[in-house]
Amino acid sequence: MDNFILILGMYFSYTSVEYYLEKYFDNIHADKLVLACVSAGLGNTFSDGIGFLVTGNFTWMTLTIVGCLIGMIIIPVMQKIKAKR
């Protein structure tokens, strides 16, 4: 069940991120790798959050969501390293 939620979260976050970037920013064309990384991170965050939501443990749900989002900080850091090359 966890993979089902993860795949749904990744798919809808990927299509949403791409849609909103194109809708609101005319000159921005995001790197497909960055979109995939952000989508995977958001999908995992959603999946983990739902997992704790079903158990009723809201404290762990909140901590897990915050931890997953903090973990996504590596995406812009890696992009900056890549851009310097």
C-alpha atoms as a printed R data frame, in Angstrom:
   type eleno elety resid chain resno      x      y       z
1  ATOM     1    CA   MET     A     1  0.000  0.000   0.000
2  ATOM     2    CA   ASP     A     2  2.887  2.353   0.756
3  ATOM     3    CA   ASN     A     3  4.249  2.084  -2.802
4  ATOM     4    CA   PHE     A     4  0.810  2.818  -4.232
5  ATOM     5    CA   ILE     A     5  0.608  6.058  -2.248
6  ATOM     6    CA   LEU     A     6  4.239  6.877  -3.084
7  ATOM     7    CA   ILE     A     7  3.672  6.432  -6.826
8  ATOM     8    CA   LEU     A     8  0.482  8.522  -6.750
9  ATOM     9    CA   GLY     A     9  2.231 11.269  -4.798
10 ATOM    10    CA   MET     A    10  5.224 11.279  -7.137
11 ATOM    11    CA   TYR     A    11  3.083 11.296 -10.278
12 ATOM    12    CA   PHE     A    12  0.774 14.088  -9.187
13 ATOM    13    CA   SER     A    13  3.553 16.221  -7.697
14 ATOM    14    CA   TYR     A    14  5.620 15.876 -10.889
15 ATOM    15    CA   THR     A    15  2.727 16.896 -13.134
16 ATOM    16    CA   SER     A    16  1.722 19.692 -10.762
17 ATOM    17    CA   VAL     A    17  5.212 21.163 -10.401
18 ATOM    18    CA   GLU     A    18  5.694 21.177 -14.163
19 ATOM    19    CA   TYR     A    19  2.213 22.623 -14.752
20 ATOM    20    CA   TYR     A    20  2.603 25.506 -12.291
21 ATOM    21    CA   LEU     A    21  6.108 26.368 -13.467
22 ATOM    22    CA   GLU     A    22  4.888 26.659 -17.043
23 ATOM    23    CA   LYS     A    23  1.713 28.503 -16.043
24 ATOM    24    CA   TYR     A    24  3.216 31.205 -13.835
25 ATOM    25    CA   PHE     A    25  6.752 31.575 -15.168
26 ATOM    26    CA   ASP     A    26  7.135 32.195 -18.884
27 ATOM    27    CA   ASN     A    27 10.901 31.880 -19.169
28 ATOM    28    CA   ILE     A    28 11.526 29.067 -16.701
29 ATOM    29    CA   HIS     A    29 12.175 25.622 -18.073
30 ATOM    30    CA   ALA     A    30 13.087 23.329 -15.210
31 ATOM    31    CA   ASP     A    31 15.602 20.563 -15.556
32 ATOM    32    CA   LYS     A    32 13.810 17.198 -15.794
33 ATOM    33    CA   LEU     A    33 16.209 15.710 -13.234
34 ATOM    34    CA   VAL     A    34 15.375 18.440 -10.710
35 ATOM    35    CA   LEU     A    35 11.646 17.938 -11.319
36 ATOM    36    CA   ALA     A    36 12.059 14.204 -10.812
37 ATOM    37    CA   CYS     A    37 14.004 14.727  -7.564
38 ATOM    38    CA   VAL     A    38 11.467 17.225  -6.205
39 ATOM    39    CA   SER     A    39  8.599 14.951  -7.217
40 ATOM    40    CA   ALA     A    40 10.202 11.929  -5.592
41 ATOM    41    CA   GLY     A    41 10.820 13.914  -2.411
42 ATOM    42    CA   LEU     A    42  7.269 15.255  -2.291
43 ATOM    43    CA   GLY     A    43  5.837 11.841  -3.110
44 ATOM    44    CA   ASN     A    44  7.867 10.247  -0.314
45 ATOM    45    CA   THR     A    45  6.862 13.007   2.113
46 ATOM    46    CA   PHE     A    46  3.194 12.491   1.247
47 ATOM    47    CA   SER     A    47  3.488  8.713   1.539
48 ATOM    48    CA   ASP     A    48  5.267  8.831   4.903
49 ATOM    49    CA   GLY     A    49  2.818 11.420   6.240
50 ATOM    50    CA   ILE     A    50 -0.179  9.306   5.240
51 ATOM    51    CA   GLY     A    51  1.433  6.279   6.866
52 ATOM    52    CA   PHE     A    52  1.595  8.037  10.241
53 ATOM    53    CA   LEU     A    53 -1.814  9.674   9.723
54 ATOM    54    CA   VAL     A    54 -3.464  6.260   9.468
55 ATOM    55    CA   THR     A    55 -1.913  5.201  12.750
56 ATOM    56    CA   GLY     A    56 -3.213  8.358  14.413
57 ATOM    57    CA   ASN     A    57  0.233  9.437  15.554
58 ATOM    58    CA   PHE     A    58  0.120 13.109  14.595
59 ATOM    59    CA   THR     A    59  3.341 14.047  16.386
60 ATOM    60    CA   TRP     A    60  5.400 11.537  14.416
61 ATOM    61    CA   MET     A    61  3.535 12.484  11.246
62 ATOM    62    CA   THR     A    62  4.497 16.133  11.672
63 ATOM    63    CA   LEU     A    63  8.114 15.336  12.562
64 ATOM    64    CA   THR     A    64  8.415 12.978   9.596
65 ATOM    65    CA   ILE     A    65  6.991 15.504   7.142
66 ATOM    66    CA   VAL     A    66  9.315 18.235   8.424
67 ATOM    67    CA   GLY     A    67 12.274 15.851   8.290
68 ATOM    68    CA   CYS     A    68 11.476 14.814   4.720
69 ATOM    69    CA   LEU     A    69 11.187 18.436   3.611
70 ATOM    70    CA   ILE     A    70 14.468 19.340   5.330
71 ATOM    71    CA   GLY     A    71 16.077 16.408   3.541
72 ATOM    72    CA   MET     A    72 15.081 17.952   0.216
73 ATOM    73    CA   ILE     A    73 17.500 20.837   0.845
74 ATOM    74    CA   ILE     A    74 20.131 18.695  -0.873
75 ATOM    75    CA   ILE     A    75 18.429 19.308  -4.257
76 ATOM    76    CA   PRO     A    76 19.387 23.003  -4.640
77 ATOM    77    CA   VAL     A    77 22.789 22.315  -3.068
78 ATOM    78    CA   MET     A    78 23.516 19.661  -5.683
79 ATOM    79    CA   GLN     A    79 22.301 21.991  -8.443
80 ATOM    80    CA   LYS     A    80 24.727 24.700  -7.292
81 ATOM    81    CA   ILE     A    81 27.586 22.187  -7.259
82 ATOM    82    CA   LYS     A    82 26.587 21.009 -10.720
83 ATOM    83    CA   ALA     A    83 26.383 24.592 -12.036
84 ATOM    84    CA   LYS     A    84 29.946 25.357 -10.840
85 ATOM    85    CA   ARG     A    85 31.405 22.562 -12.973
